[in-house]
Amino acid sequence: MRYAAGMAVTSCAAIDLGAASGRVVVADFDGERIALREAGRFEIPSAIDPACGYVCWDVDAIEARIAGSLEAAGALAPLASVGVDGWGVDFVLLDERGRRTAPAVSYRDGRTRGAMEAVFARVPADEIYRRTGIQFLPLNTLYQLAATARDHPEWLARARTLLLLPCWFTHRLCGAVANEYTHATTTQLYALGGEGWEADLLAAAGVARGLPAGVVEPGTIVGELPARAGAARVQVVMTATHDTASAVAGTPLGGPGEIFISSGTWSLMGVESARPYADATARHLNFANEGGVERRYRVLKNIVGLWPAQRLRAELGAADAAAVVAAAEAAPPWRCLVDLADPRFVNPPSMAEALRGFCAETGQPDPGGLGGLARCAFESLALTYRCVRLELEAMTGRAPTRVRIVGGGARNQLLDQLCADACQLPVSAGPVEATVLGNAGVQLVALGALRSLAEARDVVRRSLPEEEFLPRGRVPDDAWARFQALREERTT
């Protein structure tokens, strides 16, 4: 791909909403390379709603912060387009006049207890997996809706439309009433083959068939920002709205043997595939087949990622993430391990006490202070990566050749090296901003500045460096055996 010298720069704004923080980033594409400029960064506020007692997102505050950051983005460059990506499974319910009928409840709230079992009594778990190919997690939209129907049917009685959270913010930008394919597939309510919402699963959740808004493909132009005097039109693109879909789109994958890890609060680990894996082996291993750009599949597992370290930083007063990593590097290796899939780590009152409690219950020493606790979390995460690497090989029949870690976690050199050692594979770390790059890449394809996902990945490869970590050692046999025993105890 070659462009004439002096080609005009195309600028777009990527609104990237994480469950801890959000940002608006301007992506400038000159025909060869892409450069990023941050226009605004903000916390994503949540609190217990006094009316219902649930942990809920303050969507009005988030919208205001998006608007302020978009103003700043427009001051940096004349924008051609804007697109929103964000975390999965959460949603907004609207009445016939477009007003919210309920708070935007967070997936971190524990309201879904018992909801999975209630749904399974109506549709067997194997049938749900056959239809959707999605990993079973109690926070999935399917079970959130079942909990809503059980506890607050009045919210659903008034509702006429369901918009997944990034699609709600897209709606607020331009009025579009639509959900987007990559996000819809994560709900465990959308057909694996992409045919549409599963009516029987909606009924099993206790909601009306037509409640979720229709689905559009990533890269669909759905409207324009409100016109401003003298300003050019700014297209609103329904980008790959699920943040992992954008992250994978922004990952310069080099072939079918490469594993991706989108590393942030959660770690999404898997492979990109032209076909889904939804057979008995995949079901047993609990892999998800999420939709990707150009109808590719993200065959992955959703793993608790840097969430424990993020909580430890806040609880124990570490200056920043780098201080947490430095403390972990100074701590003795392979002393304490935990099973991060244990429900106690989802949103405990104290992450430090949750880690210490697990170690005490399993006959391990006290991890100690910040360094020991963080080391425990990082090493346990690396061994979880090893488990998923082995499962992917067994499921696909293909030996992996490399791990690519993207997202904020790529900065964690200790975890990058632990991953290389645990998986016994070379690790490429970066780009850190893969989600923003994928979001912007889909917008650039929609605008005609790029022709395909492959071209967008070529641009990423040319534009941003990555760091390589080769295996330097092996995980001690006794540590691996202890970790496997912890996992087996949970699953038996």
DRENMISE-136405 format. One line per 5 residues: their letters; for each residue y, x, z of C-alpha. Coordinates in pm, whole numbers, m for minus. Layout:
N
a) Y X Z ~ ...
# end
This chain:
492
mryaa) 0 0 0 ~ 333 150 m108 ~ 680 5 m87 ~ 990 122 m263 ~ 1216 359 m74
gmavt) 1496 180 99 ~ 1304 m147 127 ~ 1475 m389 363 ~ 1344 m406 716 ~ 1173 m730 823
scaai) 1221 m807 1193 ~ 1032 m1063 1396 ~ 1019 m1149 1765 ~ 684 m1151 1944 ~ 684 m1360 2261
dlgaa) 392 m1229 2465 ~ 308 m1419 2783 ~ 68 m1261 3029 ~ m47 m1432 3344 ~ 160 m1183 3548
sgrvv) 455 m1101 3322 ~ 603 m1193 2987 ~ 821 m1016 2736 ~ 995 m1064 2407 ~ 965 m769 2171
vadfd) 1136 m716 1836 ~ 904 m569 1572 ~ 1083 m395 1284 ~ 871 m335 972 ~ 1011 m108 699
geria) 722 m144 456 ~ 527 152 594 ~ 551 153 970 ~ 633 m82 1251 ~ 861 m2 1544
lreag) 898 m203 1863 ~ 1204 m273 2076 ~ 1177 m471 2398 ~ 1444 m741 2424 ~ 1343 m888 2758
rfeip) 1078 m875 3027 ~ 1024 m1123 3307 ~ 778 m1234 3571 ~ 565 m1542 3508 ~ 632 m1763 3811
saidp) 370 m1979 3976 ~ 362 m2157 4310 ~ 177 m2428 4500 ~ 307 m2764 4384 ~ 388 m2966 4699
acgyv) 294 m3296 4534 ~ m62 m3204 4433 ~ m133 m2888 4630 ~ m240 m2692 4321 ~ m122 m2350 4203
cwdvd) 96 m2438 3903 ~ 302 m2254 3643 ~ 678 m2305 3645 ~ 698 m2376 3273 ~ 1068 m2467 3287
aiear) 1154 m2127 3435 ~ 931 m1952 3180 ~ 1102 m2141 2897 ~ 1446 m2041 3028 ~ 1343 m1675 3042
iagsl) 1204 m1692 2690 ~ 1533 m1841 2568 ~ 1740 m1567 2733 ~ 1517 m1293 2592 ~ 1531 m1448 2244
eaaga) 1910 m1435 2260 ~ 1884 m1065 2336 ~ 1632 m1020 2052 ~ 1870 m1185 1808 ~ 2139 m939 1914
lapla) 1908 m647 1833 ~ 1819 m753 1480 ~ 1846 m1043 1234 ~ 1514 m1214 1298 ~ 1300 m1351 1017
svgvd) 1050 m1521 1248 ~ 923 m1572 1599 ~ 577 m1641 1743 ~ 422 m1700 2086 ~ 95 m1573 2230
gwgvd) m35 m1616 2584 ~ m331 m1644 2816 ~ m603 m1899 2758 ~ m746 m2221 2903 ~ m431 m2372 3061
fvlld) m248 m2666 2904 ~ 34 m2923 2923 ~ m15 m3302 2906 ~ 250 m3511 2730 ~ 317 m3884 2708
ergrr) 413 m4076 2392 ~ 776 m3960 2428 ~ 684 m3595 2468 ~ 744 m3584 2844 ~ 505 m3397 3075
tapav) 275 m3627 3270 ~ 145 m3359 3507 ~ 221 m3010 3632 ~ 86 m2716 3435 ~ m197 m2618 3670
syrdg) m302 m2253 3677 ~ m657 m2142 3603 ~ m636 m1947 3931 ~ m641 m2268 4132 ~ m979 m2360 4281
rtrga) m970 m2725 4175 ~ m1262 m2690 3932 ~ m1523 m2655 4208 ~ m1810 m2886 4117 ~ m1666 m2970 3776
meavf) m1916 m2761 3579 ~ m2210 m2932 3743 ~ m2060 m3274 3675 ~ m2019 m3192 3305 ~ m2371 m3047 3283
arvpa) m2506 m3377 3417 ~ m2360 m3545 3106 ~ m2420 m3271 2847 ~ m2673 m2993 2921 ~ m2534 m2640 2939
deiyr) m2755 m2521 2653 ~ m2615 m2795 2430 ~ m2257 m2706 2522 ~ m2325 m2344 2428 ~ m2497 m2440 2103
rtgiq) m2194 m2643 2002 ~ m1917 m2407 2114 ~ m2065 m2059 2164 ~ m1829 m2001 2456 ~ m1894 m1811 2778
flpln) m1938 m2030 3085 ~ m1649 m1984 3327 ~ m1535 m2245 3581 ~ m1175 m2199 3464 ~ m1247 m2311 3105
tlyql) m1032 m2598 2978 ~ m1341 m2823 2965 ~ m1388 m2801 3342 ~ m1015 m2813 3418 ~ m1001 m3145 3234
aatar) m1310 m3272 3416 ~ m1143 m3184 3747 ~ m827 m3364 3636 ~ m1022 m3678 3543 ~ m1199 m3668 3878
dhpew) m898 m3602 4102 ~ m591 m3722 3908 ~ m698 m3977 3644 ~ m342 m4113 3643 ~ m223 m3791 3477
larar) m461 m3852 3188 ~ m391 m4226 3173 ~ m28 m4154 3089 ~ m108 m3866 2851 ~ m121 m3897 2473
tllll) m120 m3528 2375 ~ m263 m3203 2510 ~ m101 m2876 2405 ~ m246 m2541 2504 ~ 15 m2341 2689
pcwft) 147 m2105 2414 ~ 148 m2402 2176 ~ 361 m2592 2429 ~ 619 m2313 2420 ~ 601 m2314 2039
hrlcg) 665 m2689 2056 ~ 970 m2624 2271 ~ 1102 m2377 2013 ~ 1081 m2603 1709 ~ 923 m2940 1795
avane) 582 m2870 1635 ~ 297 m3070 1788 ~ m13 m2865 1712 ~ m268 m2637 1870 ~ m385 m2315 1707
ythat) m736 m2214 1605 ~ m788 m1890 1800 ~ m673 m2059 2119 ~ m861 m2386 2064 ~ m1191 m2199 2038
ttqly) m1156 m2062 2393 ~ m1146 m2407 2556 ~ m1523 m2474 2529 ~ m1423 m2800 2358 ~ m1400 m2681 1996
algge) m1688 m2665 1748 ~ m1832 m2318 1692 ~ m1817 m2361 1316 ~ m1447 m2452 1330 ~ m1494 m2818 1234
gwead) m1272 m2952 1512 ~ m1270 m3085 1866 ~ m1610 m3192 2003 ~ m1577 m3564 2083 ~ m1886 m3570 2307
llaaa) m1755 m3283 2519 ~ m1415 m3448 2553 ~ m1595 m3762 2668 ~ m1802 m3558 2913 ~ m1477 m3425 3060
gvarg) m1347 m3780 3090 ~ m1067 m3761 2836 ~ m985 m3949 2518 ~ m1107 m3815 2185 ~ m758 m3786 2036
lpagv) m592 m3619 2334 ~ m585 m3255 2210 ~ m335 m3212 1928 ~ m468 m3109 1587 ~ m539 m2746 1507
vepgt) m367 m2515 1258 ~ m468 m2169 1139 ~ m304 m1854 1277 ~ m16 m1761 1048 ~ 96 m2119 982
ivgel) 474 m2162 965 ~ 535 m2472 1177 ~ 913 m2496 1189 ~ 1243 m2317 1243 ~ 1457 m2230 1540
parag) 1761 m2456 1577 ~ 2025 m2343 1332 ~ 2319 m2143 1459 ~ 2650 m2117 1275 ~ 2643 m1828 1031
aarvq) 2289 m1724 1126 ~ 1997 m1700 885 ~ 1698 m1929 928 ~ 1436 m1808 1173 ~ 1085 m1930 1096
vvmta) 855 m2028 1383 ~ 505 m1900 1312 ~ 196 m2024 1493 ~ 66 m1674 1533 ~ m271 m1588 1688
thdta) m165 m1767 2005 ~ m447 m1651 2229 ~ m336 m1313 2361 ~ m680 m1158 2310 ~ m684 m1278 1949
savag) m348 m1106 1897 ~ m469 m795 2081 ~ m778 m766 1862 ~ m569 m828 1549 ~ m348 m537 1662
tplgg) m643 m304 1729 ~ m710 m52 1447 ~ m1085 m111 1444 ~ m1273 133 1225 ~ m1597 m53 1157
pgeif) m1868 m280 1297 ~ m1991 m19 1546 ~ m1668 m14 1743 ~ m1626 m201 2071 ~ m1283 m325 2177
issgt) m1155 m368 2531 ~ m830 m555 2571 ~ m739 m420 2913 ~ m498 m600 3141 ~ m530 m842 3431
wslmg) m858 m934 3260 ~ m1074 m707 3045 ~ m1196 m872 2725 ~ m1477 m657 2591 ~ m1671 m714 2270
vesar) m1698 m667 1897 ~ m1543 m830 1593 ~ m1802 m1003 1376 ~ m1818 m1201 1055 ~ m2069 m1434 1221
pyada) m2113 m1573 1572 ~ m2390 m1480 1813 ~ m2492 m1803 1982 ~ m2870 m1770 2008 ~ m3081 m1772 2325
tarhl) m3009 m1405 2393 ~ m2633 m1456 2369 ~ m2659 m1765 2587 ~ m2859 m1577 2849 ~ m2608 m1291 2846
nfane) m2318 m1540 2859 ~ m2116 m1405 2565 ~ m1828 m1594 2409 ~ m1773 m1642 2037 ~ m1398 m1689 2020
ggver) m1220 m1748 1692 ~ m1019 m1466 1541 ~ m772 m1412 1262 ~ m914 m1476 913 ~ m1197 m1673 1074
ryrvl) m1361 m1366 1223 ~ m1532 m1397 1560 ~ m1448 m1216 1880 ~ m1793 m1178 2036 ~ m1695 m1083 2388
knivg) m1718 m1113 2762 ~ m1431 m1201 2992 ~ m1435 m956 3284 ~ m1213 m923 3589 ~ m1003 m625 3485
lwpaq) m701 m467 3653 ~ m640 m774 3870 ~ m783 m607 4187 ~ m564 m299 4132 ~ m260 m514 4065
rlrae) m317 m704 4387 ~ m377 m382 4584 ~ m50 m242 4457 ~ 139 m548 4584 ~ m49 m576 4915
lgaad) m39 m208 5011 ~ 311 m131 4888 ~ 234 119 4610 ~ 540 214 4409 ~ 383 134 4072
aaavv) 55 128 3881 ~ 66 507 3837 ~ 72 550 4217 ~ m242 337 4246 ~ m419 552 3985
aaaea) m306 876 4153 ~ m440 756 4488 ~ m773 665 4326 ~ m800 1005 4157 ~ m769 1173 4498
appwr) m1042 959 4657 ~ m1413 1059 4673 ~ m1608 932 4368 ~ m1896 683 4363 ~ m1875 600 4734
clvdl) m1833 221 4721 ~ m1909 m27 4443 ~ m1863 m403 4408 ~ m1966 m675 4167 ~ m1631 m785 4026
adprf) m1790 m1108 3898 ~ m1826 m1228 4258 ~ m1601 m1537 4296 ~ m1432 m1389 4603 ~ m1228 m1159 4375
vnpps) m1072 m1437 4163 ~ m774 m1505 4389 ~ m839 m1403 4751 ~ m571 m1416 5022 ~ m614 m1037 5049
maeal) m780 m828 4777 ~ m814 m534 5015 ~ m1005 m746 5266 ~ m1218 m901 4990 ~ m1325 m553 4874
rgfca) m1388 m433 5230 ~ m1581 m748 5312 ~ m1809 m710 5009 ~ m1881 m348 5102 ~ m1959 m441 5463
etgqp) m2192 m723 5358 ~ m2384 m493 5123 ~ m2426 m206 5370 ~ m2171 29 5216 ~ m1908 232 5400
dpggl) m1553 106 5440 ~ m1358 211 5128 ~ m1060 307 5343 ~ m702 285 5222 ~ m537 244 4882
gglar) m716 537 4713 ~ m1065 439 4820 ~ m1012 71 4743 ~ m866 143 4398 ~ m1139 396 4320
cafes) m1398 134 4414 ~ m1235 m120 4179 ~ m1199 123 3886 ~ m1552 263 3910 ~ m1698 m86 3944
lalty) m1506 m191 3633 ~ m1632 111 3438 ~ m1991 26 3531 ~ m1930 m333 3423 ~ m1819 m189 3088
rcvrl) m2150 0 3073 ~ m2343 m321 3134 ~ m2159 m504 2855 ~ m2202 m208 2617 ~ m2580 m222 2671
eleam) m2583 m600 2633 ~ m2389 m582 2306 ~ m2636 m330 2167 ~ m2932 m547 2267 ~ m2775 m862 2126
tgrap) m2648 m726 1793 ~ m2921 m470 1732 ~ m2648 m216 1649 ~ m2578 104 1841 ~ m2205 126 1922
trvri) m2012 431 1805 ~ m1681 409 1991 ~ m1483 210 2247 ~ m1120 124 2174 ~ m915 35 2481
vggga) m586 m138 2408 ~ m326 m307 2624 ~ m165 m192 2944 ~ m492 m59 3082 ~ m499 206 2807
rnqll) m239 395 3013 ~ m490 434 3298 ~ m637 773 3208 ~ m875 766 3504 ~ m1027 439 3385
dqlca) m1032 561 3023 ~ m1236 867 3127 ~ m1461 662 3356 ~ m1530 430 3060 ~ m1623 725 2836
dacql) m1855 863 3103 ~ m2011 528 3192 ~ m2065 417 2830 ~ m2143 767 2700 ~ m1918 700 2401
pvsag) m1587 840 2278 ~ m1296 625 2391 ~ m976 577 2191 ~ m694 461 2419 ~ m407 275 2255
pveat) m203 119 2128 ~ m72 m13 2458 ~ 120 m283 2272 ~ m175 m414 2070 ~ m104 m778 2160
vlgna) 256 m759 2042 ~ 148 m572 1729 ~ m115 m835 1647 ~ 131 m1117 1712 ~ 387 m952 1483
gvqlv) 125 m860 1222 ~ 21 m1224 1181 ~ 388 m1319 1145 ~ 441 m1052 879 ~ 144 m1184 681
algal) 287 m1537 709 ~ 622 m1411 579 ~ 458 m1229 286 ~ 559 m882 406 ~ 188 m797 444
rslae) m110 m934 257 ~ m391 m932 514 ~ m518 m839 857 ~ m658 m515 711 ~ m309 m416 590
ardvv) m161 m504 929 ~ m415 m277 1101 ~ m336 4 857 ~ 29 m26 959 ~ m67 m5 1328
rrslp) m281 302 1259 ~ 9 477 1086 ~ 272 372 1337 ~ 139 446 1684 ~ m61 729 1838
eeefl) m380 698 2037 ~ m547 929 2287 ~ m914 1025 2276 ~ m1145 1066 2576 ~ m1490 1219 2527
prgrv) m1771 1185 2783 ~ m1738 1469 3034 ~ m2021 1378 3266 ~ m2265 1106 3358 ~ m2266 839 3624
pddaw) m2493 951 3911 ~ m2829 777 3891 ~ m2804 647 4245 ~ m2461 491 4179 ~ m2591 313 3869
arfqa) m2897 189 4058 ~ m2680 61 4346 ~ m2451 m120 4103 ~ m2739 m285 3918 ~ m2884 m403 4250
lreer) m2551 m562 4345 ~ m2538 m753 4016 ~ m2900 m864 4040 ~ m2843 m996 4391 ~ m2568 m1225 4261
tt) m2768 m1358 3966 ~ m3095 m1425 4151
# end
